[in-house]
Amino acid sequence: MKNITLSADEDLIEQARQVAAGRRTTLNQAFREWLQSYTAQTGSGKHYDALMKRLRGHVRPGRRFTRDEMNER
């Protein structure tokens, strides 16, 4: 595991520590979880693009809908 140094306002860090303590975790663990979630979001975009590329050969968009048709309920 690699250590990194971050900078933030002291009050904000203390608030974050209190939130983490309330959740029975550490600020380090909370950051690791956030980092994992953050990187997963980036990966999901790649998965979406790959899916759209695979579907392109099977799904053909029809005509364009008018504004009134799109707003019909």
C-alpha positions in Angstrom: 0.0 0.0 0.0 1.3 3.5 -0.9 1.0 6.5 1.3 -0.1 9.9 -0.1 -0.3 13.4 1.4 -3.4 15.5 0.9 -4.1 19.1 2.0 -7.4 20.3 3.4 -8.8 22.8 5.8 -8.2 21.7 9.4 -11.9 22.1 10.4 -13.0 20.1 7.4 -10.5 17.3 8.3 -11.9 17.3 11.9 -15.5 17.1 10.7 -14.6 14.2 8.4 -12.9 12.4 11.3 -16.0 12.8 13.4 -18.2 11.5 10.5 -15.9 8.5 10.1 -15.9 7.8 13.9 -19.7 7.9 13.8 -19.6 5.3 11.1 -17.1 3.3 13.2 -14.3 3.6 10.6 -11.3 5.7 10.1 -10.7 8.6 7.8 -8.1 6.5 5.9 -10.6 3.7 5.3 -13.3 6.2 4.3 -10.9 7.7 1.8 -9.9 4.3 0.4 -13.6 3.5 -0.1 -14.2 6.8 -1.8 -11.1 6.3 -4.1 -12.4 2.9 -5.1 -15.9 4.3 -5.9 -14.3 7.2 -7.8 -12.3 4.9 -10.0 -15.2 2.5 -10.6 -17.2 5.4 -12.0 -14.6 6.0 -14.6 -14.5 2.3 -15.5 -18.2 2.2 -15.9 -18.1 4.8 -18.7 -15.7 2.5 -20.6 -18.1 -0.4 -20.1 -21.0 1.7 -21.4 -19.0 2.8 -24.5 -18.1 -0.9 -25.2 -21.7 -2.0 -24.8 -23.0 0.8 -27.1 -20.4 -0.2 -29.7 -21.5 -3.9 -29.5 -25.2 -2.9 -29.8 -24.6 -0.6 -32.7 -24.8 -3.5 -35.1 -28.1 -4.8 -33.7 -30.1 -1.7 -32.7 -31.0 0.8 -35.4 -32.6 4.1 -34.3 -35.8 4.8 -36.1 -37.0 8.2 -37.1 -36.5 11.3 -35.0 -39.4 12.2 -32.8 -40.9 15.6 -32.9 -40.7 17.8 -29.7 -44.5 17.3 -29.2 -44.2 13.5 -29.5 -41.4 13.4 -27.0 -43.4 15.5 -24.5 -46.6 13.4 -24.9 -47.8 11.7 -21.8 
